[in-house]
């Protein structure tokens, strides 16, 4: 089997996710929102608040963009 590798400049940095679509919990909430025929409209307030919480925790933690470590990636990547 041949492995397909993604070029280094196209790889994502380590980050966080609110939930996996295959899991219960947030997955049950996110699947319908992200489905091909999902509803149009704003993200529900509870989902938006949870995403903000995950990003804030990550930003302050080791490797997060606001942790102050010299080797962390640039916040915007420009």
N, C-alpha and C positions, 0 to 999 in steps of 0.2 A: 504494500500500500504506500502510495506517495503522499507525503505530508505537504500541505500548502502553507507557506509561511507568509505572513503579512509584513510588508516592508516596515522597518523600524520607525520611519517618520509617519506611518499611518496607524501605529499601535496606540491604544488607549493607555492612559496612566492609571495607576491604582486608584480606585475610588470607592463609592458605596452605591447601594441600590435600596430602594424602598422595599421591594419584594421581588420574588421570582414568580413568573407567570405560572409555573408548574406547581407551585406550593399553595397550601391553604393560607388563610390569613389575608395579607395584602394581595396575594395572587388572585384570590376570589374577587377582590374589589377592582383590581387593575385589568384583568382579562377582558371584561366587557368594554371598558373604556378604550382599550388599545386594539380591539378587534377591527378587522377590515371594514365592517359595517357598523362600527361603534358610533355612539352618539356624538354629534357636533355640539360644541359649546365650551364654556369655561370649565376648568378643572374644579371639582368640588372642593369646598373650603377645607374639609378634613384631610383630603389627599394633599392639597397644597401645603397645609401646615405640617404634615408629616414629612414631606420632601424637604421643606425648609429646615426642620429639625435634624434630619439625616445629614444634610449638607453642612449645617452649623457644627454638628458634632465632628464630622470629618475634617472640616477646616481647622478646628482647634486641636485636633489630635496629631499624633506622630505622622509625618508625611503629608499632612493637610496643607493647603496653600497659605494658611495664616499662622502656621506653627512657628515660623521664624527660622527654620533650619536653612542653611545655605544651599543645600542640594535639592530643595523642593522645586518642582517645575513652576514656570511662570504662571501666574493666575490666569492670564488671558491667552497666552501662547502666541502673541504677536511679536 
